[in-house]
């Protein structure tokens, strides 16, 4: 398994869109982001089987996507 995979791209797109087009704040983002990764630990599906470094990378990708979404959301108002 790799640290970054095709699911990482999906994570980025989803969280970018959430940051850009919704009013979700950081606390709720953190709950959803970490909560999903914790839920994947118990899901019996192949997509949920990941290494710890991949889970960490997913959370970092989530942060980058959400942060960039918020950044560009603020830029459209300038």
C-alpha positions as CSV (number, residue, x, y, z in Angstrom):
1,X,0.0,0.0,0.0
2,X,1.1,3.5,-0.7
3,X,0.8,6.5,1.6
4,X,-1.1,8.5,-1.1
5,X,-3.6,6.7,-3.3
6,X,-6.6,7.5,-5.5
7,X,-8.8,7.8,-2.4
8,X,-6.5,10.7,-1.3
9,X,-7.6,12.6,-4.4
10,X,-11.2,12.0,-3.5
11,X,-10.5,13.2,0.0
12,X,-9.0,16.4,-1.3
13,X,-11.8,17.1,-3.7
14,X,-14.5,16.5,-1.2
15,X,-12.9,18.6,1.5
16,X,-12.0,21.4,-0.9
17,X,-15.7,21.6,-2.0
18,X,-16.9,21.5,1.6
19,X,-14.5,24.3,2.6
20,X,-15.3,26.4,-0.5
21,X,-19.1,26.0,-0.7
22,X,-20.4,25.3,2.8
23,X,-20.4,27.0,6.2
24,X,-18.9,24.1,8.1
25,X,-16.4,25.4,10.7
26,X,-13.1,23.9,11.7
27,X,-14.5,21.9,14.7
28,X,-17.1,20.1,12.6
29,X,-14.5,19.5,9.9
30,X,-12.2,17.9,12.5
31,X,-14.9,15.7,13.9
32,X,-15.9,14.5,10.4
33,X,-12.3,14.1,9.2
34,X,-11.0,12.2,12.2
35,X,-14.3,10.4,12.8
36,X,-14.3,9.0,9.3
37,X,-10.8,7.7,9.6
38,X,-11.6,6.1,13.0
39,X,-14.8,4.5,11.5
40,X,-12.7,3.0,8.7
41,X,-10.8,1.0,11.4
42,X,-14.0,-1.1,12.0
43,X,-15.6,-1.1,8.5
44,X,-15.4,-4.6,6.9
45,X,-14.8,-3.3,3.4
46,X,-11.7,-3.4,1.3
47,X,-11.6,0.4,0.7
48,X,-11.3,0.9,4.5
49,X,-8.2,-1.3,4.9
50,X,-5.3,1.1,5.1
51,X,-2.0,1.5,6.8
52,X,-1.5,4.0,9.6
53,X,0.7,6.2,7.4
54,X,-2.0,6.3,4.8
55,X,-4.6,7.3,7.4
56,X,-2.3,10.1,8.5
57,X,-1.8,11.2,4.9
58,X,-5.6,11.2,4.4
59,X,-6.0,13.5,7.3
60,X,-3.3,15.8,6.0
61,X,-4.9,15.8,2.5
62,X,-8.2,16.6,4.2
63,X,-6.6,19.6,6.0
64,X,-5.0,20.8,2.7
65,X,-8.3,20.5,0.8
66,X,-10.4,22.1,3.4
67,X,-7.9,24.9,4.0
68,X,-7.6,25.7,0.3
69,X,-11.4,25.6,0.0
70,X,-11.6,28.2,2.8
71,X,-8.8,30.3,1.3
72,X,-10.5,30.5,-2.1
73,X,-13.9,31.1,-0.6
74,X,-12.3,34.2,1.1
75,X,-10.7,35.2,-2.2
76,X,-13.9,35.4,-4.1
77,X,-15.1,38.2,-1.7
78,X,-12.1,40.4,-2.4
